[in-house]
Every structure is written in structure tokens, then in C-alpha cells.
Amino acid sequence: MLSTIREHADSWLIKSILWMIILAFVGTIFYSWGMGGASNSGGGIIATVEGENIYQGEYDRTFNNLVDFYRQQFRNQFSDEMIKTLDLKTQALEALIQKKLLLQEAEKQNLRVSNAELISHIQGLQVFQSDKNFSEISYRNYLQFQRVTPGEFEDNQRENLVLNKLEKLFGTSSKVSQSEIREAFINEEEKAKLDYVRFNDDHFQVAKTFTDQELNDFFQANKKQFEVPPQIKVEYVKIEPQTYLAEIKPRDEDIEDYYQTKIADFRVKKMYRASHILVHIKSSEIEGDASPEEKQKQAEDKAKARATELLEKVKTGADFGEIAKKHSDDPGSGSEGGSLGEFPKGTMVSAFESALEKLKVGEISEPVLTPFGYHIIKLEGLEEERFKPLKEVREEVIQSLKNIKARQRVRRTAKHIHREAEKDGNLKSAAEKNQAQTTTTDFFSRENHNLIEIGNNPQFYNTAFILGENRVSQPVHTQEASFVLKLAGNKESYIPELKEVRKPVEQALTERINEEQTSSKFKELEQKLAQDKDLEKVIKGLDLSVRHTPFFSMADSIPGIGNIKEIKEKTLAMAVGDTSSAKVRNRFYLFKRVDKEAAGEPDKEQTKKIIQRIKQEKSRQMFQEWVENLKARAEIMIDKTLM
């Protein structure tokens, strides 16, 4: 299930993923990670870092995006098992904690990112490029797909740039030795090609019908493997909120109190109605031998001059809508006379909205620079921020109150049932006194507890397995229901009779024999290959095939095999024509080195790049150690019940 990660454990991909987790979103794959910002501040407080809160909302988004990132990388090999094995829930929280710590440190260091730096960074991101130019369509589509506003995206990118600046403070001036340079160069440049054969440890199978004696002998020797674990069954009462919804009639004073308490939920953002004329910055149209930076500057100056020219036409009496139709580089709004329609505050990029804030209805701005280019903005209309009156949201408030009060009643009922049942241990009688019923489960174990009526409910099962004889549990509360449990029976672990587990025993014995047969055959093939050196001849008639790799180095993951250090080390120590073999986990490999590319000696440019990479790695190691020390000293509180 996790073979991809295991085989590529030292590869650039896995290292980059783990590094991103350690550095809490510092780097270039910003679009795969959770966005910060107020929009994610919903729910309870899952952790505090030096007094600053991390909310359930931002944790959930970070975890989901982390899962999505792994899913994109490993596609059909990704599974729920991988989520548990890699402990992605903890990784997501660790990333948020470390990000919070780093941003706090950046604030102490007075690290800032200017608007010009931010715009240049966004325009240069590869994901927004089309024909080597910033694509407004790609940018808008991305924000829509990620369901984030431009303001939220800009805030996130500004944070990433600040964190990058913080990391760069750890640039190292340490020396790089000749032996380090040579080792790195050989790892990257000395290459080999392999012919190889690969098969699993059950490839050579034995068609065999087992006698009762053979099955019994195997069973007797491996009884523990077939042990049935301890099992329990529980009597429980389940109380759900919908049971009480129809009975609840909120009072007027409760409705008013709730409305006042939750008034922020009924805020309607400030609304603008605006038009604009857009002039794109077209650095690709600048000719000559100037650097990309200089061409960008020339293109910005040219676009600003053009925007100023169009603005003068409007000021001297030209119709704004007609100028937009003829000259705006925004085809969507241009055809509508520049109209952007009505939109709430937070929809547009920050520079655009800052300009809007300074305008009165009917006024036109000076040229405004954003990642899209220069804008001439006309404010057509404005609705100030307001709060919906109670009469407008009364039904919504009533439904929210009913849900809250229903959950409260559920908890009170569960508490009453628990108290009543504790008196004599009679859960059924206690439930009936509170107009509820009990149910008794089938037997289940810690390893197998997929009860349809309970579903995936860890709190229920954890409570069930710590119940003592004739003890009634404290109420177990979830979002959907509350439970009170009582142990109704248990079975000790036991070794079943062979007849009860005959099929699993047959399967296990078959697997054992197939593995032994395959291992024996592998040793035989190893000996033949060492003598003959001909892979095709050695595997003839065995339903195996010879595969071929491209050139690879110690720094690479071997295509078709994976990043298996043992095989790489053996290969690069072999002469062309030599053969070897390896067993790695549940796979066997026979291989032959068929070609070689010597590393030679690095030239000046290669040496320079190697030194730079080694220094970067040393800097990152220093930074990582500093981050770990920072975390060790910080006051961090975590509520794991919300994870």
C-alpha cells in the first residue's frame, strides 16, 4: 500500500514534501497548502502558540489541502491507510504551529514585504504564466477554483515572502571542502544503466491441496496467528437532536438575545459598483538586449503612460464607457463599457480596493498598479456595510436556536439517563423513564468494530472498551448524538478450533509455501546469473521479463525500481557486465550493469553550482535546527479533542 513512499523515501519529492512540512509552508508549492486569513478562523481554538490562536477552520483547511497534495502526487496509490501511517493530522497541525512561530519571529525581526515586491512575486509565479507573461485569466480561474478572495491570496503570499526572507537570514559562509564537492559531483554525474528482473515474493506458486494433517501441523505451530481477540457487546441508548426539534418553540427574548450575541454573523459587507479601463503590462513586446527586470520596468512605464493618456481623454470629456470599449485590455468588462458590476469588499486585489476607498461615487481614480496592470477606476455606486435586521433573519435565528436547544436537551436527557441507570445498573429502565430505548450490539473487537448503527465513532468504541462489569458509562457526546453505554457481555481471547478457521489457515499456509518456493527459486536464479551473466537465458520460461532503465545516478530514483539505496550502491560499484541481486521488502531483484557514464571532473561552473547547493543545504539544516529550538522554547497549548 505504501510502496511508493517506501521506495522513494530519499527522493527529491519526498524530501521536498517533508521539508515543506518542517518549514511550515515556506517554498514554491504555495498552491497546495492551506491559506491563512480570517476566512479560516471558524470553529473552536485547536491550539495557541505564544498566546496566538490557531482555529479549527484553518486547521481543517490545512489538513484537507495536505491530503489533496499527497493524493495528487501518488494518485491511485493514495489511501486512508497512508493518511494514518504518515499521521497527516499531526503534520498539518505542526505546520500551522511552526508557521505561527516563524511569523512571530519575522515580526520581531521587523521583516516586511512591500506592495511592489508582492506584485512582482505574483506576476512571476509559473502557475499564472501564459506565453511567458502573467495571465489574468489564469489568476482569476485559480482564485475561483481555490475559493479564496484576492485579499486572502495576497495575505498568504505576503506571509510566504516574509518567511522566505526569514530563512535567508540563515545563509551560511562555511567552507565547502574538495572532498564534499567531489562526492556531490560523483553522486550526480556518475551514471549507470541496468537490465533487471523484478518479482514479488509470491511469484512462484505451488498448486497444492493440503491434507488435514498438513493443515493441523501448520495450525498447531502458528496458533497465535489465528487467535480471536477479546470481544464485547454493549447495550446503549442513542439520543439524537432531531427527536426534539418539533417540540422546541424559542421565546421572543431568546431570539433577540441570540441575534445580539451573533450580530457579527449577520454583517453584510460593503458593496461597490464600479467600472475600469485596464492597460496590461506587456514586457514581451519590449525589444532589445535589456535584462528581464529592465524590460519589465520599461513595460510598466509604457503601460502607465498609456493609462495616463486614456485618463486625460476621459477628463477632457470623452465617455468613460466608450473609452473602455475601445481601449481596455479587459475583454470581459471592456465590452460592457468597463462595468465590473456589483461586488463586496474583499473581492478585488488590495491596491484596487485601496483606490476605491478614496473615491466618492462618480469620481475616477488616477492610474492604479495591480498584478493585472494599470487601472483607471470609476466608482459608480456604493452601499455601506450594514447588519441584517432581526426581521430579515428571524427564521434563520429560530432554526439555529432550535438546533442549539435540541442538542442541549439531548445532553440533559443523556445525563438523566446516566444518573438513573447508575442507581441499579438498569440502563433499559432508565432509558424508558426518559422516553428513550436501548439497543444491544453484536460482539465486536478493537480490531473489527464496524457497526453500521454506530458508524465511525472513536469516542463510542473507546468508551466501550474501558467499561467495567455492570458499569454504566458517562454520556458520550458527538455532533450527531449522545450515547450512554453499558457492557452487555464479553468474550475472552481464544484460539479457535481448526474447523472454525480452516480457510484462513489454508490461505496462510499457501502464502508460506509460495514465499518459500519463490525464495528458493531466487537463490537458484542468483547462482545461474552469477555464472552465465545472461538475464534473458536465466529467466527463460518463468513468466518473467527483462526490463531496462535509462541512465541514473546515486542522486536519482531508478525508474521502474525506486529510490532503493542498496541497489544503487551495488550498481555503481559494479563494472559493466557484472551482475548482482537484492531482496528489498517483499520484492526480489536480479540485475546487470549494461552501461556507464563516468563523472569526469567538474568544471568551474559546475563547481560553483555544487558549492552553492551544499551551502544552501547547510543553511537549511541550520534553519531547521533553529526552528526546532524555537518550538522547544515556545509556549504551545493543543486541544487534541478537536483533531
DOGU-701559 format. One record per residue (C-alpha): residue in one letter; z, y, x. Coordinates in steps of 0.001 Angstrom, whole numbers, padded with zeros to 6 digits, always signed. Layout:
BEGIN
aZYX ...
//
This chain:
BEGIN
m+000000+000000+000000 l+000875+002428+002793 s-001561+001041+005341 t-003489+004297+005651 i-000425+006254+006712 r+000839+003480+008984 e-002469+003046+010747 h-002968+006789+011208 a+000636+007670+011920 d-000232+009573+015107 s-003449+011100+013846 w-004171+014823+013566 l-003988+014628+009759 i-000509+013112+009536 k+000779+015332+012329 s-000579+018410+010611 i+000996+017404+007288 l+004384+016799+008871 w+004110+019999+010872 m+003379+021933+007708 i+006477+020451+006114 i+008616+021368+009127 l+007305+024924+009268 a+007569+025426+005535 f+004021+026362+004652 v+003053+028119+007905 g-000595+027464+008700 t-004069+027304+007296 i-003861+024920+004325 f-002215+027515+002088 y-004161+026438-000953 s-002493+023018-001025 w+001058+024274-001207 g+003438+025842-003696 m+003105+029534-004341 g+006175+031724-004195 g+006952+034569-006528 a+008670+035382-009750 s+006412+033197-011827 n+008115+030181-010348 s+011665+031331-010845 g+012288+029470-014076 g+014855+026774-014714 g+018188+026263-013023 i+019110+027049-009445 i+018358+023963-007359 a+019607+025384-004045 t+020935+028519-002387 v+020099+029492+001194 e+022384+032101+002700 g+023030+033348-000838 e+019371+033450-001935 n+018363+031185-004825 i+015677+028525-004983 y+014816+027907-008637 q+013793+024734-010417 g+010394+026254-011260 e+009353+026933-007677 y+010682+023530-006578 d+008687+021728-009289 r+005506+023562-008356 t+006015+022867-004645 f+006673+019168-005263 n+003657+018806-007554 n+001365+020581-005088 l+002699+018443-002246 v+001928+015306-004263 d-001538+016680-005080 f-002176+017365-001398 y-001344+013792-000382 r-003363+012482-003319 q-006426+014448-002168 q-006093+013118+001369 f-005529+009434+000533 r-007356+009233-002798 n-007183+005724-004323 q-004649+004565-001701 f-002132+007085-003006 s+000570+005658-005262 d+004003+006271-006743 e+005333+003986-004007 m+004070+006470-001432 i+005950+009297-003181 k+009184+007314-002862 t+008548+005967+000645 l+007707+009409+002046 d+010523+010952-000015 l+008292+013816-001138 k+011023+015248-003364 t+013228+015854-000337 q+010275+017091+001708 a+009424+019679-000963 l+012981+020999-001069 e+013242+021003+002748 a+010028+023021+002938 l+011361+025623+000486 i+014718+025840+002273 q+013084+026323+005656 k+010619+028848+004256 k+013517+030833+002803 l+015373+030758+006143 l+012294+031849+008075 l+011557+034739+005722 q+015166+035880+006074 e+014801+035804+009860 a+011486+037667+009662 e+013257+040367+007644 k+015911+040649+010364 q+013135+040972+012963 n+011534+043712+010806 l+008214+041833+010703 r+005748+043387+008248 v+002134+042877+007147 s+000046+045934+006301 n-002367+046068+003369 a-005277+046249+005816 e-004084+043084+007589 l-003706+041297+004255 i-007185+042265+003009 s-008810+041278+006312 h-006995+037919+006208 i-008029+037120+002619 q-011636+038129+003240 g-011741+035838+006280 l-010410+032700+004604 q-013012+029925+004757 v-012411+028797+001189 f-013730+032165-000062 q-016835+032286+002151 s-020414+032108+000915 d-023192+032532+003489 k-020558+033744+005957 n-019448+036526+003600 f-016433+036944+001329 s-017341+035691-002151 e-015713+037474-005058 i-016758+034655-007406 s-015095+032024-005189 y-011946+034129-005041 r-011721+034620-008803 n-012522+030959-009507 y-009846+029833-007072 l-007158+032008-008666 q-008160+030805-012122 f-008065+027159-011015 q-004643+027574-009389 r-003376+029528-012422 v-001977+032344-010289 t-002465+036076-010564 p-003926+038106-007677 g-000491+039660-007160 e+001181+036256-006789 f-001533+035052-004432 e-001287+038194-002294 d+002507+037861-002094 n+002134+034275-000920 q-000461+035201+001705 r+001657+038102+002918 e+004567+035677+003393 n+002344+033261+005329 l+001177+036039+007643 v+004774+037123+008252 l+005726+033539+009091 n+002784+033272+011482 k+003981+036407+013224 l+007441+034902+013497 e+006058+031721+015048 k+004039+033724+017590 l+007271+035214+018930 f+007825+031800+020491 g+004760+031930+022738 t+005671+030224+025995 s+004911+031329+029526 s+005935+027963+031009 k+003768+026392+033703 v+001358+023552+032950 s+001093+021020+035785 q-002118+019490+037091 s-000911+016052+036002 e-000419+017354+032429 i-003921+018810+032467 r-005440+015593+033827 e-003589+013378+031340 a-004631+015545+028393 f-008244+015624+029596 i-008448+011840+030014 n-006860+011324+026583 e-009564+013472+025014 e-012626+012752+027152 e-012457+009148+028422 k-014072+007168+025646 a-014875+003609+024674 k-016891+001677+022141 l-015698-001580+020608 d-017158-004562+018867 y-014381-006046+016785 v-013450-008605+014158 r-010630-007948+011716 f-008998-010221+009160 n-005782-010396+007169 d-003038-012921+007787 d-004101-014997+004768 h-007826-015135+005605 f-007915-018841+006452 q-006647-020545+003328 v-005790-024148+002670 a-006810-025788-000606 k-003836-027989-001228 t-001926-029466-004144 f+001739-029840-003320 t+003816-032888-004153 d+007162-032477-005867 q+008834-033449-002599 e+007000-030760-000630 l+007899-028114-003190 n+011513-029248-003278 d+011794-029265+000515 f+010420-025722+000725 f+012626-024575-002147 q+015769-026055-000603 a+015008-024374+002722 n+014337-020972+001123 k+016654-020864-001885 k+017837-017325-001227 q+014285-016065-001634 f+014305-017197-005295 e+017814-016113-006222 v+018083-014422-009614 p+020072-011198-009100 p+023084-010218-011227 q+022122-009194-014754 i+023825-007283-017513 k+023167-006263-021073 v+024672-003242-022765 e+025474-002113-026239 y+024630+001545-026625 v+024318+004352-029113 k+021482+006849-028737 i+021738+010260-030399 e+018652+012479-030495 p+018397+016210-031352 q+015662+015779-033979 t+018197+013909-036113 y+019964+017207-036831 l+017173+019810-036773 a+016630+019894-040540 e+020362+020400-041178 i+020721+023459-038942 k+020422+026902-040520 p+021116+029652-037946 r+023095+032652-039210 d+021658+036156-039017 e+024273+037233-036474 d+023388+034240-034260 i+019707+035151-034465 e+020479+038731-033465 d+022741+037643-030588 y+020153+035212-029256 y+017418+037839-029450 q+019513+040355-027491 t+020528+037763-024914 k+016932+036613-024362 i+015290+040008-024744 a+013507+039616-021390 d+011575+036651-022818 f+010002+038932-025405 r+008691+041520-022973 v+005018+042432-023363 k+003569+043576-020079 k+001967+046947-019602 m-001688+046739-020709 y-004627+048588-019207 r-008164+049132-020411 a-010366+050148-017505 s-013875+050270-016082 h-015016+050264-012482 i-018003+050650-010184 l-017872+048215-007250 v-019578+048583-003866 h-019475+045401-001789 i-018871+045415+001968 k-021917+043669+003458 s-021242+043046+007153 s-024170+040565+007312 e-026567+043469+006791 i-025372+045305+009906 e-027856+044732+012693 g-027381+044864+016454 d-025165+043169+019027 a-021829+044571+017883 s-018833+042240+017570 p-017945+040808+014125 e-014999+043205+013968 e-017189+046215+014716 k-019801+045088+012175 q-017050+044749+009581 k-015866+048287+010348 q-019407+049674+010112 a-019959+047842+006815 e-016701+049246+005395 d-017700+052779+006409 k-021134+052303+004847 a-019644+050958+001595 k-017130+053809+001398 a-019887+056373+001930 r-021935+054766-000843 a-018935+054724-003207 t-018233+058387-002427 e-021876+059222-003185 l-021700+057463-006578 l-018401+059170-007361 e-019990+062585-006712 k-022720+061768-009230 v-020081+060978-011859 k-018147+064160-011035 t-021286+066256-011437 g-021968+064945-014930 a-023614+061523-014612 d-022449+058964-017195 f-019932+056526-015662 g-021273+053577-017675 e-024878+054240-016710 i-023982+054514-013001 a-022104+051217-013273 k-025075+049502-014939 k-027500+050674-012263 h-025397+050553-009097 s-022241+048390-009452 d-022132+045209-007330 d-020022+043507-010000 p-022722+041895-012186 g-020253+040819-014874 s-018804+044255-015635 g-021834+046221-014458 s-023990+045045-017346 e-021198+046240-019678 g-021110+049722-018201 g-018362+048747-015765 s-015945+047653-018500 l-013200+045253-017424 g-011794+045098-020926 e-008059+044993-021566 f-005740+043232-019128 p-001987+043078-018429 k-000231+044426-015374 g-000345+041858-012557 t-003887+040702-013308 m-005699+042750-010685 v-005154+042887-006927 s-002340+045181-005828 a-004483+048010-004371 f-006468+048198-007623 e-003323+048339-009748 s-001676+050889-007454 a-004648+053166-008080 l-004435+052545-011852 e-000777+053557-011857 k-001705+057001-010517 l-004326+057687-013191 k-003985+059240-016614 v-006170+057994-019458 g-009692+059311-018908 e-009211+060012-015192 i-011332+058496-012395 s-009996+057406-009008 e-011218+058082-005500 p-012809+055000-003796 v-010196+052219-003528 l-010448+049400-000947 t-009618+045821-002028 p-010802+042399-000755 f-013823+042803-003066 g-014994+046120-001597 y-014662+049751-002699 h-013941+050506-006376 i-014309+053676-008416 i-011870+053117-011289 k-011751+054796-014686 l-008675+054314-016857 e-009949+054019-020439 g-006694+053227-022218 l-003048+052320-021656 e-000277+050569-023571 e+003139+050871-022004 e+005389+047893-021552 r+007265+047018-024713 f+009569+044401-026185 k+008554+042499-029304 p+010866+043450-032202 l+013018+040764-033753 k+010976+040641-036961 e+007916+039700-034886 v+009619+036787-033103 r+012162+035745-035738 e+010665+032296-036382 e+010421+031603-032662 v+014073+032596-032209 i+015144+030418-035140 q+013356+027380-033698 s+014909+027948-030274 l+018359+028285-031836 k+017873+025114-033888 n+016902+023196-030744 i+019925+024524-028853 k+022343+023818-031674 a+020857+020356-032233 r+021438+019492-028566 q+024973+020866-028815 r+025637+018725-031880 v+024230+015685-030073 r+026674+016241-027227 r+029604+016770-029595 t+028728+013614-031510 a+028455+011603-028300 k+031856+012964-027227 h+033449+011999-030575 i+031963+008500-030399 h+033251+008069-026859 r+036777+009150-027792 e+036860+006940-030876 a+035482+003898-029037 e+037954+004282-026173 k+040827+003565-028554 d+039905-000053-029264 g+036654-000656-027384 n+034687-000965-030637 l+031546+001097-029993 k+029790-000075-033157 s+032618+001082-035416 a+032868+004423-033584 a+029133+004980-033985 e+029184+004192-037711 k+032021+006659-038272 n+029713+009326-036833 q+026610+008248-038817 a+025009+006546-035824 q+024033+002980-034940 t+024319+000804-031878 t+021655-001308-030198 t+022069-004090-027649 t+019600-004520-024821 d+018256-007740-023368 f+019615-008783-019970 f+018290-006672-017090 s+018960-006293-013372 r+018957-003423-010897 e+015618-004682-009593 n+013991-005124-013009 h+015120-002796-015782 n+012005-001656-017560 l+013472-001427-021043 i+010907+000072-023434 e+013533+001599-025690 i+015198+003396-022758 g+012215+004193-020540 n+012557+005630-017055 n+016118+006894-017277 p+018025+006506-013981 q+021217+008031-015418 f+021358+005355-018113 y+020888+002454-015676 n+023206+003854-013009 t+025926+004246-015622 a+025326+000750-016987 f+025829-000903-013604 i+029185+000721-012897 l+030710-000164-016269 g+033736-002418-016179 e+034572-005160-018681 n+035361-003746-022154 r+034951-000178-020860 v+033035+002492-022760 s+031082+004966-020673 q+031368+008701-020656 p+028429+010247-022556 v+025163+010219-020607 h+023130+013337-021361 t+019395+013753-020814 q+016941+016344-022132 e+015775+013972-024865 a+019013+012280-025983 s+022629+011435-025307 f+023946+007879-024844 v+027286+006115-024931 l+027277+002632-023367 k+029454-000451-023361 l+028978-003584-021280 a+027975-006371-023667 g+027538-009231-021232 n+026772-010111-017653 k+025344-012933-015617 e+026277-013560-012014 s+023505-014036-009496 y+022467-017667-009236 i+019983-019990-007639 p+017762-021332-010434 e+016578-024888-010748 l+013200-025593-009170 k+011641-026173-012588 e+012541-022584-013579 v+010716-021041-010622 r+008079-023654-009857 k+005139-021207-009971 p+006728-018603-007632 v+007707-021426-005260 e+004145-022786-005243 q+002817-019292-004578 a+005285-018624-001757 l+004567-021996-000130 t+000819-021398-000392 e+001222-017986+001263 r+003336-019516+004029 i+000783-022220+004771 n-002117-019763+004684 e-000315-017471+007121 e+000438-020383+009444 q-003160-021580+009213 t-004506-018083+009925 s-002122-017566+012848 s-003123-020931+014333 k-006814-020107+013896 f-006293-016717+015524 k-004836-018347+018632 e-007785-020702+018749 l-010231-017800+018456 e-008358-015856+021150 q-008864-018723+023601 k-012550-019113+022734 l-013188-015388+023104 a-011427-015263+026485 q-013772-018000+027726 d-017041-017098+026001 k-016874-013273+025568 d-019298-013578+022613 l-017777-012432+019330 e-020728-013484+017175 k-020606-017000+018592 v-016814-017287+018291 i-016738-016416+014554 k-019884-018249+013503 g-019406-019980+010119 l-015981-018409+009453 d-016872-015797+006790 l-016170-013021+009283 s-018365-010253+010645 v-018561-008257+013863 r-018106-004537+013350 h-018935-001705+015723 t-017062+001524+016442 p-018509+004800+017664 f-017097+006262+020874 f-013389+007117+020611 s-010667+008392+022915 m-006905+007985+023069 a-006643+011197+021046 d-008753+009764+018226 s-008100+007415+015343 i-010502+004475+015723 p-012943+004471+012778 g-012506+001237+010821 i-009325+000276+012666 g-006987+003227+012528 n-004770+005018+014990 i-003291+001848+016496 k-001855+002697+019899 e-001734-000908+021119 i-005461-001430+020579 k-006406+001927+022127 e-004292+001313+025226 k-005683-002195+025700 t-009255-001000+025206 l-009083+001886+027660 a-007502-000366+030275 m-010356-002912+029946 a-013659-002966+031790 v-016904-003015+029834 g-017473-006601+028680 d-013779-007535+028677 t-012147-008853+025512 s-008684-008771+024021 s-006792-009297+020785 a-003861-007957+018811 k-001835-008601+015712 v-000664-005408+014024 r+001466-005894+010936 n-000479-008182+008587 r-003838-007995+010376 f-005416-009785+013303 y-007957-008157+015637 l-010374-009617+018191 f-012281-007011+020158 k-014606-006438+023087 r-015251-003232+025013 v-019014-002688+024960 d-019446+000791+026440 k-017653+003511+028356 e-017821+007249+028867 a-015884+008340+031952 a-013849+011514+031629 g-015017+013083+034875 e-013279+016299+035874 p-012569+019265+033596 d-014492+022469+034276 k-012850+025896+034234 e-013426+026468+030530 q-012088+023018+029580 t-009066+023503+031847 k-008378+026859+030210 k-008512+025344+026725 i-006280+022407+027726 i-003687+024757+029214 q-003793+026835+026036 r-003304+023745+023830 i-000419+022430+025926 k+001265+025829+025840 q+000778+026017+022071 e+002343+022588+021677 k+005295+023583+023852 s+005666+026786+021821 r+005661+024789+018597 q+008274+022427+019971 m+010462+025405+020869 f+009897+026902+017430 q+010729+023626+015729 e+013967+023304+017695 w+014849+026899+016789 v+014170+026187+013094 e+016431+023127+013202 n+019223+025146+014855 l+018737+027894+012277 k+019125+025385+009491 a+022208+023800+011078 r+023958+027185+011156 a+022925+028302+007674 e+024998+028033+004507 i+022896+025860+002213 m+024025+024538-001168 i+021917+021940-003044 d+022224+020698-006635 k+020637+017245-006353 t+021039+016581-010056 l+018043+018869-010656 m+015733+016962-008273 
//
